[in-house]
Amino acid sequence: MSENTMFYEIIPGDRHFNKDQLYSDIAWTKLNEVVDAFGKRIRDWYFDPAKEMAKNGHFAFSVMALNCLVIDTLSQFVCGTDLSSGATYKQFIKARLPNAYSIDLDKPIRHCDGKHSTDLRDVADVLYHGFRCGILHQAHITPYGLVDPGLCQPVCQNPSGHVKYKSCGSDCPSVVLNPLQLLCDLSNVFENYLANLKNRDSRYDELRVNFKNKFARSFGVDVRSAV
């Protein structure tokens, strides 16, 4: 299938697009209205629930799970890709989120998914392999990753004290992340992204094209001619 080909077409009916709007309520030919509805959808079903859970520190893991989902979808919309990939996920983190989420590790972490082993060299690697893949595939962060809602900085590296390599008994470094801070940073990135989509400056043309193409393929609504 061509990257610009729609496979599905939605039948609007009484189906909700976000908490307050049906598909039939939205003027799909008006780009600003599409962007606003999309923004509301992501806030209603991802950011708002995450912010509610953030009020209880015991739900920090669930906040992190929603963070990973949002990064996954936004990385695809920004790049205009059909599917999630590690490269797209990490590229989004490095290009859009504060530097704390992509700095080099003091010491590489050996990651094994059960079949393959690879060295993780920066925090973006850890966010993808340890947090995103661990949570979404196993509902469990790989042991070298931890969440701490009370951490006074976005990310902290520990050379030892949390996990060892079973094969040799040597210390495995760990990365501790504050999911509440990531939620705040990600929310800011998201609002900036929406503003850029609505800004008609030519430097955002590619961003809009990627958004329209991804939206059409994902939601079954052809907004590629929306203005």
Secondary structure, 3 states (H helix, E strand, C coil): CCCCCCCCCCCCCCCECCCCCEHHHCCCCCHHHHHHHHHHHHHHHHHHHHHHHCCCHHHHHHHHHHHHHHHHHHHHHHHCCCCCCHHHHHHHHHHHCCHHHCCEEEEEEEEECCCCEEEEEEHHHHHHHHHHHHHHHHCCCCCCEEECCCCCCCEEEEEEEEEECCCCCCEEEEEEECHHHHHHHHHHHHHHHHHHHHCCCHHHHHHHHHHHHHHHHHHCCCCCCCC
